[in-house]
Amino acid sequence: MDAITRLAAALKQRVMLMKAASFALIGLINTLIDLGVFLSARNVLGLALVPANVLAWLVAVSFSYVMNSFTTFATESGRKLSWRAYGAFVASGLVGVTASTTTLVLLSYVIPELAAKLAAIGVSFLVNFSLSHFVVFRKRPGKISVIPEPAEGRNPESRSER
């Protein structure tokens, strides 16, 4: 049984790493969309700086939500979109950008700005992925897990003394 437990733990870890890689790839594409929409809004539509940035962020975060719903967290979302999950995803994005900005500002006092920005990107990734995994796309009761939990009574450590 111990070998099965170790195998299940290794599989869960591999799945988590694959999800993180997928989330990062979508984030990279998301960044390019954000930049493209921002530049188009500024140069083609003539929008001011803040509205152009907000529009770009909204388009990018919407793309990110759809892609993560259909790929990274497809099992958890059932490949279905919902307003509730979208709102939670946008809110988690706001938490992520707040954590990133706070990290950037605080670190810029003690390390070079570029290093602070890179650290802030890392913090943003950790916060956004964690919130997406544990809050926005968390497994709901009644959904089937990829890795089943041991049945009651099969794990000697889980039995109560009688």
Buried (B, 14 or more C-beta within 10 A) or exposed (E): EEEEEEEBEEEEEEEEEEBBEBBEEBBEEBEEBBEEBBEBBBEEEEBEEEEBBEBBBBBBBBBBBBBBBBBBBBBBBEEEEEEEBBEBBBEBBEBBBEBBEEBBEEBBEEEEEEEBBBBBBEBBBEBBBEBBBEBBBEBEEEEEEEEEEEEEEEEEEEEEEE
